[in-house]
Amino acid sequence: MTDTPSTGLTGLTLDTALRLDAAEAARRLGHQPGSLSVPELARALRDSGASAVVITGNPHDWLDTPHATGWLTRPRTGPADHAERFERARRAGWVVADAAVLARLPDGAGALDLPVLSVDDQPLPWVAPLGVPHAWGVYAIVDSAERVRACAEAGVGLVQLRIKARRDDPSVEPEIRAALDAVRAARATTLVVNDHWRTALTLNAPALHLGQEDWLALRPTERTTIAAAQARGLQLGMSSHSLWELCRARGAGADLIACGPVWPTTTKDMPWHAQGLDNLAWWVRLAGRPVIAIGGVLAPEQLEHCAATGAATVCVVRGLGDDPRATLPRWQRAWDAGQALPRRPAPAWPHATLAAD
């Protein structure tokens, strides 16, 4: 439920979501305007019983919700309130954090309109979209240097080494080093290191992929270290499953943004509903960055449909089988076929990927 402005804090319940400006927030709390910061106002409203708070402004909105907290910065000035679109999104089943994003996106908006979301109480500058993205084709995800070598020999353009080990595990560095040697020998393959960012930077890996939780867990100085590596040429990929995560990935300066799961997947226990091809096409249109399609891609025909959305690359995990050298040609043919299809149109709005709060 979205609360409508009224005097005082009476009527707030655990399912009350507030969307209001700073002056109204201060009035409700009995404070003079400007006596508390915007984050302090939101926190006080949450403490008073609101389930979620969005304090609107121009050009920043402050989110304090169960799913996301931070400054949502839109690229353009204009009317500070878009209450009708927020209400429409809530009625369509979107959680408050996602509804706040949609409130800033008029129907027919392009990538220039996507806000960015900060991870703390410091607003981020808006991040401009990139130009026409490069297309990498099949994105192989493997768990060993030997499988990286097989993918490189098969001619895959992008391969991720996903090692499920603690960051201080002594086996991680030699495995990443061996994977880097394998792709350097192949020359046409880029290695993406998942999660183990310190080792990736130490070994001068060309690309890194982080999940949203990994990014949030970093200290500000660590995020600065990664940003400095990006300035030297490191490519950063980041996962996203919702609109606020998409905006956070943009704010993080991600070079590639994953949209998933496109189809239901059993490789991870996640609360997210499947994105489907419609949301994937919307991500491609709005992300302003090359988009990775990931999740539930088990057959080449699925990869072909993903390619037709304009996704820059499509992840294949279990479909690689025992010998990627034998299986990858079929996946590559599916990519080529999808690239030749007419581009799948994107909907005006995507569908919700998380049960409404």
MIZA-352161 format. One record per residue (C-alpha): residue number from 1; x, y, z; residue in three letters. Coordinates in nm, 2 decimals, always signed. Each point is the difference from the previous one (the first is absolute). Layout:
BEGIN
+-----+--------+--------+--------+-----+
:   k :      u :      v :      w :   r :
+-----+--------+--------+--------+-----+
: NUM :      X :      Y :      Z : ala :
...
+-----+--------+--------+--------+-----+
END
This chain:
BEGIN
+-----+--------+--------+--------+-----+
:   k :      u :      v :      w :   r :
+-----+--------+--------+--------+-----+
:   1 :  +0.00 :  +0.00 :  +0.00 : met :
:   2 :  +0.11 :  +0.36 :  -0.07 : thr :
:   3 :  -0.08 :  +0.25 :  +0.27 : asp :
:   4 :  -0.17 :  +0.32 :  -0.10 : thr :
:   5 :  +0.11 :  +0.32 :  +0.18 : pro :
:   6 :  -0.17 :  +0.07 :  +0.33 : ser :
:   7 :  +0.09 :  +0.18 :  +0.31 : thr :
:   8 :  +0.23 :  -0.18 :  +0.25 : gly :
:   9 :  +0.10 :  -0.36 :  +0.01 : leu :
:  10 :  -0.33 :  -0.15 :  +0.09 : thr :
:  11 :  -0.11 :  -0.29 :  -0.21 : gly :
:  12 :  +0.35 :  -0.13 :  -0.08 : leu :
:  13 :  +0.01 :  -0.38 :  -0.01 : thr :
:  14 :  +0.26 :  -0.26 :  -0.10 : leu :
:  15 :  -0.14 :  +0.00 :  -0.35 : asp :
:  16 :  +0.00 :  +0.38 :  -0.05 : thr :
:  17 :  +0.23 :  +0.12 :  -0.28 : ala :
:  18 :  +0.06 :  +0.37 :  +0.00 : leu :
:  19 :  +0.10 :  +0.21 :  -0.30 : arg :
:  20 :  +0.02 :  +0.37 :  +0.08 : leu :
:  21 :  +0.24 :  +0.30 :  -0.02 : asp :
:  22 :  +0.23 :  +0.11 :  +0.28 : ala :
:  23 :  -0.22 :  +0.29 :  +0.12 : ala :
:  24 :  -0.29 :  -0.24 :  +0.04 : glu :
:  25 :  +0.22 :  -0.26 :  +0.18 : ala :
:  26 :  +0.12 :  +0.27 :  +0.24 : ala :
:  27 :  -0.35 :  +0.12 :  +0.07 : arg :
:  28 :  -0.12 :  -0.35 :  +0.07 : arg :
:  29 :  +0.28 :  -0.05 :  +0.25 : leu :
:  30 :  -0.06 :  +0.34 :  +0.17 : gly :
:  31 :  +0.33 :  +0.14 :  -0.11 : his :
:  32 :  +0.09 :  +0.32 :  -0.17 : gln :
:  33 :  +0.10 :  -0.04 :  -0.37 : pro :
:  34 :  +0.38 :  -0.05 :  -0.03 : gly :
:  35 :  +0.04 :  -0.10 :  +0.37 : ser :
:  36 :  +0.07 :  -0.36 :  -0.10 : leu :
:  37 :  +0.18 :  -0.14 :  -0.31 : ser :
:  38 :  -0.21 :  -0.18 :  -0.25 : val :
:  39 :  +0.14 :  -0.34 :  +0.10 : pro :
:  40 :  -0.08 :  +0.09 :  +0.37 : glu :
:  41 :  -0.35 :  +0.09 :  -0.09 : leu :
:  42 :  -0.06 :  -0.33 :  -0.18 : ala :
:  43 :  +0.16 :  -0.20 :  +0.28 : arg :
:  44 :  -0.23 :  +0.17 :  +0.25 : ala :
:  45 :  -0.31 :  -0.08 :  -0.21 : leu :
:  46 :  +0.11 :  -0.36 :  -0.02 : arg :
:  47 :  +0.05 :  +0.00 :  +0.38 : asp :
:  48 :  -0.35 :  +0.14 :  +0.04 : ser :
:  49 :  -0.15 :  -0.30 :  -0.19 : gly :
:  50 :  +0.03 :  +0.06 :  -0.37 : ala :
:  51 :  +0.10 :  -0.31 :  -0.20 : ser :
:  52 :  +0.18 :  +0.20 :  -0.26 : ala :
:  53 :  +0.07 :  +0.37 :  -0.07 : val :
:  54 :  +0.08 :  +0.19 :  -0.32 : val :
:  55 :  +0.08 :  +0.36 :  +0.05 : ile :
:  56 :  -0.02 :  +0.18 :  -0.33 : thr :
:  57 :  +0.21 :  +0.29 :  -0.12 : gly :
:  58 :  +0.16 :  +0.15 :  -0.31 : asn :
:  59 :  +0.22 :  -0.16 :  -0.13 : pro :
:  60 :  +0.04 :  -0.26 :  +0.28 : his :
:  61 :  -0.25 :  -0.23 :  +0.18 : asp :
:  62 :  +0.10 :  -0.17 :  +0.32 : trp :
:  63 :  -0.10 :  -0.37 :  +0.04 : leu :
:  64 :  -0.03 :  -0.17 :  +0.34 : asp :
:  65 :  -0.17 :  -0.33 :  -0.07 : thr :
:  66 :  +0.03 :  -0.36 :  +0.10 : pro :
:  67 :  +0.18 :  -0.07 :  -0.33 : his :
:  68 :  +0.21 :  +0.30 :  -0.07 : ala :
:  69 :  +0.13 :  +0.31 :  +0.17 : thr :
:  70 :  +0.18 :  +0.29 :  -0.18 : gly :
:  71 :  -0.03 :  +0.30 :  -0.22 : trp :
:  72 :  -0.18 :  -0.05 :  -0.33 : leu :
:  73 :  +0.13 :  +0.26 :  -0.25 : thr :
:  74 :  -0.18 :  +0.07 :  -0.32 : arg :
:  75 :  +0.18 :  +0.16 :  -0.29 : pro :
:  76 :  -0.24 :  +0.28 :  -0.07 : arg :
:  77 :  -0.16 :  +0.28 :  +0.20 : thr :
:  78 :  -0.38 :  +0.04 :  -0.02 : gly :
:  79 :  -0.30 :  -0.05 :  +0.22 : pro :
:  80 :  +0.11 :  -0.14 :  +0.33 : ala :
:  81 :  -0.31 :  -0.23 :  +0.04 : asp :
:  82 :  -0.13 :  -0.28 :  -0.21 : his :
:  83 :  -0.25 :  -0.14 :  +0.24 : ala :
:  84 :  -0.23 :  -0.15 :  -0.27 : glu :
:  85 :  +0.27 :  -0.22 :  -0.14 : arg :
:  86 :  +0.11 :  -0.10 :  +0.35 : phe :
:  87 :  -0.36 :  -0.11 :  +0.08 : glu :
:  88 :  -0.03 :  -0.17 :  -0.33 : arg :
:  89 :  +0.31 :  -0.20 :  +0.06 : ala :
:  90 :  -0.11 :  -0.10 :  +0.35 : arg :
:  91 :  -0.34 :  -0.12 :  -0.13 : arg :
:  92 :  +0.19 :  -0.21 :  -0.26 : ala :
:  93 :  +0.18 :  -0.18 :  +0.28 : gly :
:  94 :  +0.33 :  +0.17 :  +0.02 : trp :
:  95 :  +0.19 :  +0.04 :  +0.33 : val :
:  96 :  +0.05 :  +0.36 :  +0.12 : val :
:  97 :  +0.37 :  +0.02 :  -0.11 : ala :
:  98 :  -0.09 :  -0.11 :  -0.36 : asp :
:  99 :  -0.31 :  +0.22 :  +0.00 : ala :
: 100 :  +0.22 :  +0.30 :  +0.08 : ala :
: 101 :  +0.20 :  -0.07 :  -0.31 : val :
: 102 :  -0.30 :  -0.04 :  -0.22 : leu :
: 103 :  -0.14 :  +0.33 :  +0.13 : ala :
: 104 :  +0.29 :  +0.17 :  -0.18 : arg :
: 105 :  -0.05 :  -0.18 :  -0.33 : leu :
: 106 :  -0.28 :  +0.13 :  -0.22 : pro :
: 107 :  -0.13 :  -0.25 :  -0.25 : asp :
: 108 :  +0.23 :  -0.01 :  -0.31 : gly :
: 109 :  +0.30 :  +0.12 :  +0.20 : ala :
: 110 :  +0.34 :  -0.10 :  -0.13 : gly :
: 111 :  +0.33 :  -0.07 :  +0.17 : ala :
: 112 :  +0.06 :  +0.37 :  +0.07 : leu :
: 113 :  -0.28 :  -0.02 :  +0.26 : asp :
: 114 :  +0.13 :  -0.28 :  +0.22 : leu :
: 115 :  +0.10 :  +0.13 :  +0.35 : pro :
: 116 :  +0.31 :  -0.12 :  +0.19 : val :
: 117 :  -0.02 :  -0.13 :  +0.36 : leu :
: 118 :  +0.27 :  +0.07 :  +0.27 : ser :
: 119 :  +0.11 :  -0.25 :  +0.26 : val :
: 120 :  +0.02 :  +0.25 :  +0.28 : asp :
: 121 :  -0.12 :  +0.35 :  +0.09 : asp :
: 122 :  +0.22 :  +0.17 :  -0.26 : gln :
: 123 :  -0.18 :  +0.07 :  -0.33 : pro :
: 124 :  +0.17 :  -0.13 :  -0.31 : leu :
: 125 :  +0.04 :  +0.20 :  -0.32 : pro :
: 126 :  -0.22 :  -0.13 :  -0.28 : trp :
: 127 :  +0.18 :  -0.25 :  -0.23 : val :
: 128 :  -0.05 :  +0.06 :  -0.37 : ala :
: 129 :  -0.09 :  -0.30 :  -0.22 : pro :
: 130 :  +0.26 :  -0.16 :  -0.23 : leu :
: 131 :  -0.03 :  -0.01 :  -0.37 : gly :
: 132 :  -0.09 :  -0.31 :  -0.21 : val :
: 133 :  +0.13 :  -0.30 :  +0.21 : pro :
: 134 :  +0.24 :  -0.26 :  -0.12 : his :
: 135 :  -0.15 :  -0.35 :  -0.05 : ala :
: 136 :  +0.21 :  -0.28 :  +0.15 : trp :
: 137 :  -0.23 :  -0.29 :  -0.08 : gly :
: 138 :  +0.01 :  -0.30 :  +0.24 : val :
: 139 :  +0.12 :  +0.08 :  +0.36 : tyr :
: 140 :  +0.13 :  -0.32 :  +0.14 : ala :
: 141 :  +0.00 :  -0.04 :  +0.38 : ile :
: 142 :  +0.23 :  -0.27 :  +0.14 : val :
: 143 :  +0.16 :  -0.10 :  +0.33 : asp :
: 144 :  +0.36 :  -0.09 :  -0.09 : ser :
: 145 :  +0.30 :  +0.13 :  -0.20 : ala :
: 146 :  -0.01 :  -0.32 :  -0.20 : glu :
: 147 :  -0.35 :  +0.07 :  -0.12 : arg :
: 148 :  +0.10 :  +0.36 :  -0.07 : val :
: 149 :  +0.27 :  -0.14 :  -0.23 : arg :
: 150 :  -0.25 :  -0.22 :  -0.18 : ala :
: 151 :  -0.24 :  +0.29 :  -0.05 : cys :
: 152 :  +0.29 :  +0.22 :  -0.13 : ala :
: 153 :  +0.10 :  -0.28 :  -0.24 : glu :
: 154 :  -0.36 :  -0.02 :  -0.13 : ala :
: 155 :  +0.01 :  +0.37 :  -0.08 : gly :
: 156 :  -0.24 :  +0.14 :  +0.26 : val :
: 157 :  +0.04 :  +0.38 :  +0.03 : gly :
: 158 :  -0.09 :  +0.03 :  +0.37 : leu :
: 159 :  +0.06 :  -0.25 :  +0.28 : val :
: 160 :  -0.06 :  +0.04 :  +0.37 : gln :
: 161 :  +0.20 :  -0.19 :  +0.26 : leu :
: 162 :  -0.24 :  -0.06 :  +0.29 : arg :
: 163 :  +0.19 :  -0.16 :  +0.29 : ile :
: 164 :  -0.22 :  -0.07 :  +0.30 : lys :
: 165 :  +0.28 :  +0.03 :  +0.26 : ala :
: 166 :  +0.08 :  +0.24 :  +0.28 : arg :
: 167 :  +0.20 :  +0.30 :  -0.10 : arg :
: 168 :  +0.28 :  -0.10 :  +0.22 : asp :
: 169 :  +0.02 :  -0.36 :  -0.14 : asp :
: 170 :  +0.36 :  -0.05 :  -0.12 : pro :
: 171 :  -0.12 :  -0.19 :  -0.31 : ser :
: 172 :  -0.18 :  +0.31 :  -0.15 : val :
: 173 :  +0.30 :  +0.20 :  -0.12 : glu :
: 174 :  +0.18 :  -0.28 :  -0.20 : pro :
: 175 :  -0.34 :  -0.10 :  -0.16 : glu :
: 176 :  -0.07 :  +0.35 :  -0.11 : ile :
: 177 :  +0.36 :  +0.03 :  -0.12 : arg :
: 178 :  -0.03 :  -0.32 :  -0.20 : ala :
: 179 :  -0.33 :  +0.13 :  -0.15 : ala :
: 180 :  +0.16 :  +0.32 :  -0.11 : leu :
: 181 :  +0.29 :  -0.18 :  -0.16 : asp :
: 182 :  -0.25 :  -0.21 :  -0.19 : ala :
: 183 :  -0.20 :  +0.29 :  -0.15 : val :
: 184 :  +0.32 :  +0.20 :  -0.08 : arg :
: 185 :  +0.12 :  -0.30 :  -0.20 : ala :
: 186 :  -0.33 :  +0.00 :  -0.19 : ala :
: 187 :  +0.01 :  +0.38 :  -0.05 : arg :
: 188 :  -0.37 :  +0.03 :  -0.11 : ala :
: 189 :  -0.16 :  -0.08 :  +0.34 : thr :
: 190 :  -0.05 :  +0.24 :  +0.29 : thr :
: 191 :  +0.01 :  -0.15 :  +0.35 : leu :
: 192 :  -0.25 :  +0.13 :  +0.26 : val :
: 193 :  +0.08 :  -0.08 :  +0.37 : val :
: 194 :  -0.30 :  -0.04 :  +0.22 : asn :
: 195 :  +0.01 :  +0.13 :  +0.35 : asp :
: 196 :  +0.37 :  -0.03 :  +0.08 : his :
: 197 :  +0.07 :  +0.37 :  -0.07 : trp :
: 198 :  +0.32 :  +0.05 :  +0.19 : arg :
: 199 :  +0.17 :  -0.29 :  -0.17 : thr :
: 200 :  -0.14 :  +0.11 :  -0.34 : ala :
: 201 :  +0.15 :  +0.35 :  +0.05 : leu :
: 202 :  +0.33 :  -0.14 :  +0.12 : thr :
: 203 :  +0.03 :  -0.22 :  -0.30 : leu :
: 204 :  -0.12 :  +0.27 :  -0.24 : asn :
: 205 :  -0.30 :  -0.19 :  -0.12 : ala :
: 206 :  -0.18 :  +0.18 :  -0.28 : pro :
: 207 :  -0.35 :  -0.03 :  +0.15 : ala :
: 208 :  -0.18 :  -0.06 :  +0.33 : leu :
: 209 :  -0.36 :  -0.09 :  +0.08 : his :
: 210 :  -0.17 :  +0.08 :  +0.33 : leu :
: 211 :  -0.34 :  -0.07 :  +0.14 : gly :
: 212 :  -0.20 :  +0.27 :  +0.17 : gln :
: 213 :  +0.06 :  -0.14 :  +0.35 : glu :
: 214 :  +0.38 :  -0.01 :  -0.08 : asp :
: 215 :  -0.01 :  +0.37 :  -0.10 : trp :
: 216 :  -0.20 :  +0.11 :  +0.30 : leu :
: 217 :  +0.24 :  -0.19 :  +0.23 : ala :
: 218 :  +0.30 :  +0.20 :  -0.12 : leu :
: 219 :  +0.14 :  +0.29 :  +0.20 : arg :
: 220 :  +0.00 :  +0.34 :  -0.18 : pro :
: 221 :  +0.38 :  -0.02 :  -0.04 : thr :
: 222 :  -0.03 :  -0.34 :  -0.17 : glu :
: 223 :  -0.26 :  +0.13 :  -0.24 : arg :
: 224 :  +0.24 :  +0.28 :  -0.08 : thr :
: 225 :  +0.28 :  -0.25 :  -0.06 : thr :
: 226 :  -0.22 :  -0.18 :  -0.25 : ile :
: 227 :  -0.10 :  +0.33 :  -0.17 : ala :
: 228 :  +0.37 :  +0.08 :  -0.03 : ala :
: 229 :  +0.06 :  -0.33 :  -0.17 : ala :
: 230 :  -0.29 :  +0.07 :  -0.24 : gln :
: 231 :  +0.17 :  +0.33 :  -0.09 : ala :
: 232 :  +0.30 :  -0.21 :  -0.10 : arg :
: 233 :  -0.21 :  -0.23 :  -0.22 : gly :
: 234 :  -0.16 :  -0.26 :  +0.23 : leu :
: 235 :  -0.35 :  -0.10 :  -0.12 : gln :
: 236 :  -0.26 :  -0.03 :  +0.28 : leu :
: 237 :  -0.30 :  -0.22 :  -0.03 : gly :
: 238 :  -0.28 :  +0.01 :  +0.26 : met :
: 239 :  -0.32 :  -0.21 :  +0.05 : ser :
: 240 :  -0.35 :  +0.15 :  +0.02 : ser :
: 241 :  -0.33 :  -0.16 :  +0.06 : his :
: 242 :  -0.22 :  +0.31 :  +0.06 : ser :
: 243 :  -0.03 :  +0.36 :  -0.10 : leu :
: 244 :  +0.17 :  +0.14 :  +0.31 : trp :
: 245 :  +0.29 :  -0.25 :  -0.06 : glu :
: 246 :  +0.02 :  +0.11 :  -0.36 : leu :
: 247 :  +0.03 :  +0.37 :  +0.12 : cys :
: 248 :  +0.26 :  -0.10 :  +0.26 : arg :
: 249 :  +0.21 :  -0.18 :  -0.27 : ala :
: 250 :  -0.02 :  +0.32 :  -0.21 : arg :
: 251 :  +0.11 :  +0.20 :  +0.30 : gly :
: 252 :  +0.29 :  -0.24 :  +0.06 : ala :
: 253 :  +0.13 :  +0.07 :  -0.35 : gly :
: 254 :  -0.05 :  -0.36 :  -0.11 : ala :
: 255 :  +0.12 :  -0.06 :  -0.36 : asp :
: 256 :  -0.23 :  -0.30 :  -0.05 : leu :
: 257 :  -0.33 :  -0.06 :  +0.19 : ile :
: 258 :  -0.15 :  -0.35 :  +0.04 : ala :
: 259 :  -0.38 :  -0.04 :  -0.02 : cys :
: 260 :  -0.13 :  -0.31 :  +0.16 : gly :
: 261 :  -0.13 :  -0.25 :  +0.05 : pro :
: 262 :  -0.14 :  +0.01 :  -0.35 : val :
: 263 :  -0.16 :  -0.34 :  +0.07 : trp :
: 264 :  -0.04 :  -0.18 :  +0.33 : pro :
: 265 :  +0.33 :  -0.15 :  +0.12 : thr :
: 266 :  +0.10 :  -0.26 :  +0.27 : thr :
: 267 :  +0.36 :  +0.10 :  +0.01 : thr :
: 268 :  -0.08 :  +0.26 :  +0.27 : lys :
: 269 :  -0.27 :  +0.04 :  +0.26 : asp :
: 270 :  -0.14 :  +0.34 :  -0.08 : met :
: 271 :  -0.33 :  +0.19 :  +0.07 : pro :
: 272 :  -0.02 :  +0.15 :  -0.34 : trp :
: 273 :  -0.27 :  -0.08 :  -0.26 : his :
: 274 :  +0.14 :  -0.08 :  -0.35 : ala :
: 275 :  +0.06 :  +0.31 :  -0.21 : gln :
: 276 :  -0.11 :  -0.16 :  -0.32 : gly :
: 277 :  +0.09 :  +0.13 :  -0.35 : leu :
: 278 :  -0.22 :  +0.31 :  +0.05 : asp :
: 279 :  +0.19 :  +0.13 :  +0.30 : asn :
: 280 :  +0.33 :  -0.10 :  -0.17 : leu :
: 281 :  -0.09 :  +0.22 :  -0.30 : ala :
: 282 :  -0.09 :  +0.28 :  +0.24 : trp :
: 283 :  +0.33 :  -0.03 :  +0.18 : trp :
: 284 :  +0.18 :  +0.02 :  -0.34 : val :
: 285 :  -0.19 :  +0.32 :  -0.09 : arg :
: 286 :  +0.04 :  +0.17 :  +0.34 : leu :
: 287 :  +0.32 :  -0.12 :  +0.16 : ala :
: 288 :  +0.23 :  +0.23 :  -0.20 : gly :
: 289 :  +0.26 :  -0.27 :  +0.02 : arg :
: 290 :  +0.06 :  -0.34 :  -0.17 : pro :
: 291 :  -0.24 :  -0.25 :  +0.15 : val :
: 292 :  +0.08 :  -0.36 :  +0.10 : ile :
: 293 :  -0.29 :  -0.24 :  -0.02 : ala :
: 294 :  +0.04 :  -0.27 :  +0.27 : ile :
: 295 :  -0.21 :  -0.26 :  +0.17 : gly :
: 296 :  -0.17 :  -0.32 :  -0.12 : gly :
: 297 :  +0.15 :  +0.00 :  -0.34 : val :
: 298 :  +0.02 :  -0.38 :  -0.06 : leu :
: 299 :  -0.06 :  -0.03 :  -0.37 : ala :
: 300 :  +0.14 :  +0.18 :  -0.30 : pro :
: 301 :  -0.35 :  +0.11 :  -0.11 : glu :
: 302 :  -0.02 :  +0.20 :  +0.32 : gln :
: 303 :  +0.33 :  +0.17 :  -0.07 : leu :
: 304 :  -0.12 :  +0.08 :  -0.35 : glu :
: 305 :  -0.31 :  +0.18 :  +0.15 : his :
: 306 :  +0.22 :  +0.19 :  +0.24 : cys :
: 307 :  +0.23 :  +0.12 :  -0.28 : ala :
: 308 :  -0.31 :  +0.13 :  -0.19 : ala :
: 309 :  -0.06 :  +0.25 :  +0.29 : thr :
: 310 :  +0.32 :  +0.17 :  -0.06 : gly :
: 311 :  +0.18 :  -0.14 :  +0.30 : ala :
: 312 :  +0.38 :  +0.04 :  -0.04 : ala :
: 313 :  +0.07 :  -0.36 :  +0.12 : thr :
: 314 :  -0.18 :  -0.30 :  +0.15 : val :
: 315 :  +0.13 :  -0.22 :  +0.28 : cys :
: 316 :  +0.02 :  -0.37 :  -0.04 : val :
: 317 :  +0.09 :  -0.21 :  +0.31 : val :
: 318 :  -0.13 :  -0.35 :  +0.02 : arg :
: 319 :  -0.05 :  -0.02 :  -0.38 : gly :
: 320 :  +0.37 :  -0.01 :  -0.06 : leu :
: 321 :  +0.02 :  -0.37 :  +0.10 : gly :
: 322 :  +0.32 :  -0.19 :  +0.07 : asp :
: 323 :  +0.19 :  +0.14 :  -0.30 : asp :
: 324 :  -0.07 :  +0.36 :  -0.10 : pro :
: 325 :  +0.20 :  -0.05 :  -0.31 : arg :
: 326 :  -0.27 :  -0.24 :  -0.12 : ala :
: 327 :  -0.30 :  +0.19 :  +0.11 : thr :
: 328 :  +0.08 :  +0.37 :  -0.06 : leu :
: 329 :  -0.03 :  -0.01 :  -0.38 : pro :
: 330 :  -0.37 :  -0.08 :  +0.03 : arg :
: 331 :  -0.05 :  +0.29 :  +0.24 : trp :
: 332 :  +0.19 :  +0.24 :  -0.23 : gln :
: 333 :  -0.22 :  -0.10 :  -0.29 : arg :
: 334 :  -0.31 :  +0.08 :  +0.21 : ala :
: 335 :  +0.15 :  +0.34 :  +0.08 : trp :
: 336 :  +0.06 :  +0.08 :  -0.37 : asp :
: 337 :  -0.36 :  -0.11 :  -0.08 : ala :
: 338 :  -0.14 :  +0.23 :  +0.27 : gly :
: 339 :  +0.20 :  +0.29 :  -0.12 : gln :
: 340 :  -0.15 :  -0.04 :  -0.34 : ala :
: 341 :  -0.36 :  +0.01 :  +0.13 : leu :
: 342 :  -0.20 :  +0.33 :  +0.02 : pro :
: 343 :  +0.06 :  +0.18 :  +0.33 : arg :
: 344 :  -0.25 :  -0.09 :  +0.27 : arg :
: 345 :  -0.19 :  +0.32 :  +0.10 : pro :
: 346 :  +0.02 :  +0.11 :  +0.37 : ala :
: 347 :  -0.32 :  +0.06 :  +0.20 : pro :
: 348 :  -0.08 :  +0.35 :  +0.13 : ala :
: 349 :  +0.04 :  -0.13 :  +0.35 : trp :
: 350 :  +0.15 :  -0.33 :  +0.12 : pro :
: 351 :  -0.18 :  -0.24 :  +0.23 : his :
: 352 :  +0.08 :  -0.03 :  +0.38 : ala :
: 353 :  +0.27 :  -0.25 :  +0.10 : thr :
: 354 :  -0.07 :  -0.01 :  +0.37 : leu :
: 355 :  -0.32 :  -0.04 :  +0.21 : ala :
: 356 :  -0.13 :  +0.34 :  +0.10 : ala :
: 357 :  +0.06 :  +0.11 :  +0.36 : asp :
+-----+--------+--------+--------+-----+
END
